[in-house]
Amino acid sequence: MTRALITGGAGFIGHHIVADLLTNTSWDLTLIDRLDVSGNLNRLADIGAAKHPRVKFFYHNLRAALSGQLINQLGAPFDYIIHLAAATHVDRAIQDPVSFVEDNVLGSCHLLNYARNVGCGRFLYFSTDEVFGSAPPGVAYKEWDRYKSTNPYSATKAGAEELAVAFHNTYGVPTLITHTMNVFGERQHPEKYIPTAIRKIMTDETLPIFSNHERTRAGTRFYIHASAVASAVRFVLANGVPGEKYNIVGEREIDNLWLAGRIAEIMGCDLHYEFTGDAVRPGHDMRYALDGSLLASMGWAPPDTMDQSLVQTVEWFMDNDNAGWR
């Protein structure tokens, strides 16, 4: 029986990957989460995973190394380790960078050490487009382009990514690395942009939109639904080459003001917004862009269009405004 260990399994992206693997594989899934700001067992209950016979859950904070007792409870080496557990929100990273180093760098090192000592078939480290920093117009970064982190969050993700490369080169840990663009979908934490936009539009409040310094132009992103990311993760695990990196890219570049307007249109509501300028968030990047040609050449593409996914997400939030996933 194929076995997969998923850290951050009760998190936003993590639970979407759990749902995908329960639907599309027969694997046994072991989840690790510390259930803090990001992790929520209600997500697992909502997708039918909380009491699923193929799912086991363990509480652990990866700031500490895995104890011998936990290693024994986890059982034999895993075929796949999917490392998603991380602190993610840029604003919180700016306020408390040390905690992000502890979560994202130290935590990743502890898990890589576990994989090094116990063994695994493949170890997937889940990184971000933000390690490359803001992309100039017309530029889309390839997998092995240089880093230029502009905030503590992206710097800690880059540091952990380098550890994954080093553990492959030094110890032979079969690491795979993905860079993923801005992910959205059902049951996302309300601090993120799309849930915030839905909530502000629903209550007829003014939506703050990060912009350039002159407050004349919104930032842009390549948004991608979490179910598409889950599909890509499963594809990379099956087809990727250990030691390599893979960009998971959304369908098209989207202006954040346009996106807010489209959300308001789907909801049948008016949009009230204000540009905030870059002074509100030091290190704010106006544009992220990745080159997704490698995965495309291997045969992967997002299963749904951006608009289909957005409509699905907005309708879910409208129907579940007070759901326990918060």
C-alpha positions as CSV (number, residue, x, y, z in Angstrom):
1,M,0.0,0.0,0.0
2,T,1.3,3.4,-1.0
3,R,1.7,5.8,2.0
4,A,2.0,9.6,2.0
5,L,2.9,11.9,4.8
6,I,1.4,15.4,4.4
7,T,2.6,18.2,6.8
8,G,0.1,21.1,7.1
9,G,-2.6,18.6,6.2
10,A,-5.3,20.6,7.9
11,G,-4.2,23.8,6.2
12,F,-5.8,25.5,3.2
13,I,-3.8,23.9,0.4
14,G,-3.1,20.8,2.5
15,H,-6.7,19.8,2.8
16,H,-7.3,20.3,-0.9
17,I,-4.4,17.9,-1.6
18,V,-5.9,15.5,0.9
19,A,-9.3,15.7,-1.0
20,D,-7.5,15.1,-4.3
21,L,-5.6,12.1,-3.1
22,L,-8.6,10.5,-1.5
23,T,-10.5,10.9,-4.8
24,N,-7.8,10.0,-7.3
25,T,-5.6,7.5,-5.5
26,S,-5.9,4.6,-3.1
27,W,-3.0,5.9,-0.9
28,D,-3.0,5.8,2.9
29,L,-2.6,9.4,4.1
30,T,-0.9,10.5,7.4
31,L,-1.3,14.1,8.3
32,I,0.7,16.3,10.6
33,D,-0.5,19.7,11.7
34,R,-0.1,21.9,14.8
35,L,-3.6,23.5,14.3
36,D,-2.7,27.2,14.8
37,V,-3.6,30.1,12.6
38,S,-3.6,28.1,9.4
39,G,-4.6,24.6,10.4
40,N,-8.3,23.7,11.1
41,L,-9.8,20.3,11.6
42,N,-13.1,21.6,10.3
43,R,-11.6,21.6,6.9
44,L,-10.9,17.9,7.1
45,A,-14.5,17.3,8.4
46,D,-16.0,19.3,5.6
47,I,-14.3,17.2,2.9
48,G,-15.1,13.9,4.7
49,A,-11.5,13.2,5.7
50,A,-11.7,13.6,9.5
51,K,-12.9,10.0,10.0
52,H,-11.9,8.5,6.7
53,P,-10.4,5.0,7.1
54,R,-7.4,5.9,4.9
55,V,-6.5,9.1,6.9
56,K,-4.5,9.3,10.2
57,F,-3.8,12.6,12.0
58,F,-1.0,13.5,14.3
59,Y,-0.5,16.8,16.2
60,H,3.1,18.1,16.0
61,N,4.8,21.4,15.9
62,L,7.8,21.1,13.5
63,R,9.7,23.7,15.4
64,A,10.7,20.6,17.4
65,A,12.4,17.6,15.8
66,L,10.2,14.5,15.5
67,S,10.5,12.4,18.7
68,G,11.3,8.8,18.7
69,Q,7.8,8.1,19.9
70,L,6.2,10.0,17.0
71,I,8.5,8.3,14.5
72,N,7.4,4.9,15.8
73,Q,3.8,6.0,15.6
74,L,4.2,7.1,12.0
75,G,5.4,3.7,11.1
76,A,7.5,2.5,8.2
77,P,9.1,5.0,5.8
78,F,6.7,6.8,3.5
79,D,6.6,6.5,-0.3
80,Y,5.9,10.3,-0.4
81,I,6.4,13.2,2.0
82,I,4.6,16.3,0.9
83,H,5.8,19.3,3.0
84,L,3.3,22.1,3.1
85,A,3.4,23.2,6.7
86,A,4.5,26.8,6.9
87,A,3.7,30.3,8.2
88,T,2.5,32.2,5.1
89,H,1.0,35.6,5.6
90,V,3.4,38.5,4.6
91,D,2.0,41.0,7.0
92,R,2.6,38.7,10.0
93,A,6.1,37.9,8.7
94,I,6.9,41.7,8.6
95,Q,5.7,42.0,12.2
96,D,7.5,38.9,13.6
97,P,10.2,37.6,11.2
98,V,11.9,35.3,13.8
99,S,8.8,33.2,14.2
100,F,8.8,32.7,10.4
101,V,12.4,31.5,10.5
102,E,11.5,29.0,13.2
103,D,8.4,27.8,11.3
104,N,9.7,27.7,7.8
105,V,13.4,27.2,7.9
106,L,13.9,25.3,11.2
107,G,10.7,23.3,10.7
108,S,11.7,22.3,7.2
109,C,15.2,21.2,8.4
110,H,13.7,19.0,11.1
111,L,11.5,17.3,8.5
112,L,14.3,16.9,6.0
113,N,16.4,15.3,8.8
114,Y,13.6,12.9,9.4
115,A,13.5,11.9,5.7
116,R,17.3,11.6,5.7
117,N,17.4,9.3,8.7
118,V,14.3,7.2,8.1
119,G,14.1,7.4,4.3
120,C,11.3,8.1,1.8
121,G,10.5,7.5,-1.8
122,R,10.1,11.2,-2.8
123,F,10.1,14.4,-0.7
124,L,8.2,17.3,-2.2
125,Y,8.9,20.8,-0.8
126,F,6.2,23.3,-1.5
127,S,7.7,26.7,-2.2
128,T,6.4,30.0,-3.6
129,D,6.7,32.4,-6.5
130,E,7.6,35.1,-4.0
131,V,11.2,33.8,-3.6
132,F,12.0,35.5,-6.9
133,G,10.6,38.8,-5.8
134,S,8.7,41.3,-8.0
135,A,8.8,40.4,-11.8
136,P,9.4,43.3,-14.2
137,P,6.8,43.6,-17.0
138,G,7.3,40.9,-19.6
139,V,9.5,38.7,-17.3
140,A,8.4,35.3,-16.1
141,Y,10.9,33.4,-13.9
142,K,12.0,29.9,-14.7
143,E,12.6,27.3,-12.0
144,W,16.3,27.9,-11.4
145,D,16.4,31.7,-11.8
146,R,17.9,33.8,-9.0
147,Y,16.1,34.7,-5.8
148,K,15.4,38.2,-4.7
149,S,13.2,38.0,-1.6
150,T,11.5,41.3,-0.7
151,N,10.0,40.3,2.7
152,P,10.8,37.9,5.5
153,Y,8.2,35.4,4.5
154,S,9.7,34.8,1.0
155,A,13.2,34.8,2.5
156,T,12.3,32.0,4.8
157,K,10.7,30.0,2.0
158,A,13.8,30.5,-0.1
159,G,16.0,29.4,2.8
160,A,14.0,26.2,3.3
161,E,14.1,25.6,-0.5
162,E,17.9,25.8,-0.4
163,L,17.9,23.3,2.5
164,A,15.9,20.9,0.3
165,V,18.4,21.3,-2.5
166,A,21.3,20.8,-0.1
167,F,19.8,17.6,1.5
168,H,19.4,16.2,-2.0
169,N,23.0,17.0,-2.9
170,T,24.6,16.0,0.4
171,Y,22.5,13.1,1.7
172,G,20.6,11.9,-1.4
173,V,17.2,12.8,-0.1
174,P,15.0,12.6,-3.2
175,T,13.6,16.1,-3.1
176,L,11.3,17.7,-5.6
177,I,10.5,21.4,-5.3
178,T,7.4,23.3,-6.6
179,H,6.9,27.1,-6.9
180,T,3.3,27.9,-6.7
181,M,1.6,31.2,-7.5
182,N,-1.3,32.8,-5.6
183,V,-3.6,30.0,-4.5
184,F,-7.3,30.5,-3.8
185,G,-10.4,28.3,-3.2
186,E,-13.0,27.1,-0.7
187,R,-12.2,27.3,3.0
188,Q,-9.3,29.7,2.6
189,H,-8.3,31.7,5.7
190,P,-10.2,35.0,5.8
191,E,-6.9,37.1,6.0
192,K,-6.2,36.3,2.3
193,Y,-7.1,38.6,-0.6
194,I,-10.1,36.8,-2.2
195,P,-11.9,35.9,1.0
196,T,-11.3,39.5,2.2
197,A,-12.7,40.9,-1.0
198,I,-15.8,38.7,-0.8
199,R,-16.4,39.7,2.9
200,K,-15.9,43.4,2.2
201,I,-18.1,43.4,-0.9
202,M,-20.8,41.4,1.0
203,T,-20.9,43.9,3.8
204,D,-20.7,46.9,1.5
205,E,-17.3,48.0,3.0
206,T,-14.4,49.6,1.2
207,L,-11.8,47.0,0.0
208,P,-8.2,48.1,0.3
209,I,-6.1,47.1,-2.7
210,F,-2.3,47.2,-2.7
211,S,-1.1,49.4,-5.4
212,N,2.0,51.3,-6.7
213,H,3.4,54.2,-4.7
214,E,1.3,56.7,-6.7
215,R,-1.9,54.8,-6.0
216,T,-2.8,54.6,-9.7
217,R,-2.4,50.9,-10.5
218,A,-3.1,47.7,-8.7
219,G,-0.7,44.8,-8.5
220,T,-1.2,41.7,-10.6
221,R,-1.0,37.9,-9.9
222,F,-1.4,34.6,-11.7
223,Y,-4.1,33.1,-9.4
224,I,-4.7,29.4,-9.4
225,H,-7.3,27.3,-7.6
226,A,-6.2,24.9,-4.9
227,S,-7.7,21.9,-6.6
228,A,-5.4,22.7,-9.7
229,V,-2.4,22.9,-7.4
230,A,-3.4,19.5,-5.9
231,S,-3.6,18.0,-9.4
232,A,-0.1,19.5,-10.2
233,V,1.4,18.1,-7.0
234,R,0.1,14.6,-7.8
235,F,1.5,15.0,-11.3
236,V,5.0,16.1,-10.1
237,L,5.1,13.2,-7.6
238,A,4.5,10.8,-10.4
239,N,6.5,12.4,-13.2
240,G,9.1,14.7,-11.6
241,V,12.8,14.0,-11.3
242,P,14.4,14.2,-7.8
243,G,16.6,17.2,-7.5
244,E,14.5,19.3,-9.9
245,K,12.1,22.2,-9.5
246,Y,8.7,22.8,-11.1
247,N,6.6,25.9,-11.5
248,I,2.8,25.6,-11.0
249,V,1.3,28.5,-12.8
250,G,-2.2,29.9,-13.2
251,E,-4.0,30.4,-16.4
252,R,-3.4,34.1,-17.0
253,E,-2.2,37.3,-15.3
254,I,-4.9,39.1,-13.4
255,D,-5.1,42.7,-12.1
256,N,-6.3,42.7,-8.5
257,L,-8.7,45.6,-9.2
258,W,-10.2,43.6,-12.1
259,L,-10.4,40.6,-9.9
260,A,-12.3,42.5,-7.2
261,G,-14.7,43.8,-9.8
262,R,-15.3,40.3,-11.2
263,I,-16.0,39.0,-7.7
264,A,-18.5,41.9,-7.1
265,E,-20.1,41.0,-10.5
266,I,-20.5,37.3,-9.5
267,M,-22.1,38.4,-6.2
268,G,-24.4,40.9,-7.8
269,C,-23.0,43.7,-5.5
270,D,-21.3,47.0,-5.9
271,L,-17.5,47.3,-5.3
272,H,-16.1,50.1,-3.1
273,Y,-12.3,50.2,-3.1
274,E,-9.3,52.3,-2.3
275,F,-5.6,51.9,-3.4
276,T,-3.4,51.7,-0.4
277,G,0.0,52.3,-1.9
278,D,3.2,50.4,-1.1
279,A,3.9,52.2,2.2
280,V,1.2,50.2,3.9
281,R,3.1,46.9,3.3
282,P,6.9,47.3,3.1
283,G,8.3,44.9,0.6
284,H,5.1,44.6,-1.3
285,D,5.6,43.2,-4.8
286,M,3.5,44.7,-7.6
287,R,3.8,41.6,-9.9
288,Y,4.7,38.0,-9.6
289,A,5.2,35.8,-12.7
290,L,6.5,32.3,-13.3
291,D,7.2,30.5,-16.5
292,G,5.0,27.4,-16.5
293,S,6.3,25.9,-19.8
294,L,8.2,23.0,-18.1
295,L,5.1,21.4,-16.6
296,A,3.1,22.2,-19.7
297,S,5.7,20.4,-21.9
298,M,5.4,17.4,-19.5
299,G,1.6,17.3,-20.1
300,W,0.1,19.1,-17.1
301,A,-2.5,22.0,-17.3
302,P,-5.0,23.4,-14.8
303,P,-8.2,21.2,-15.0
304,D,-10.6,24.2,-14.9
305,T,-10.5,27.8,-16.2
306,M,-9.8,30.6,-13.8
307,D,-13.3,32.0,-14.1
308,Q,-15.0,28.6,-13.4
309,S,-12.9,28.3,-10.3
310,L,-13.6,31.8,-9.2
311,V,-17.3,31.4,-9.6
312,Q,-17.2,28.2,-7.6
313,T,-15.1,29.8,-4.8
314,V,-17.3,32.9,-4.5
315,E,-20.5,30.9,-4.4
316,W,-19.0,28.7,-1.7
317,F,-18.1,31.6,0.5
318,M,-21.5,33.2,0.0
319,D,-23.2,30.0,1.1
320,N,-20.7,29.4,4.0
321,D,-20.1,32.8,5.5
322,N,-20.2,31.6,9.1
323,A,-18.8,28.1,8.6
324,G,-16.5,26.5,11.1
325,W,-13.5,26.5,8.8
326,R,-12.7,30.0,10.2
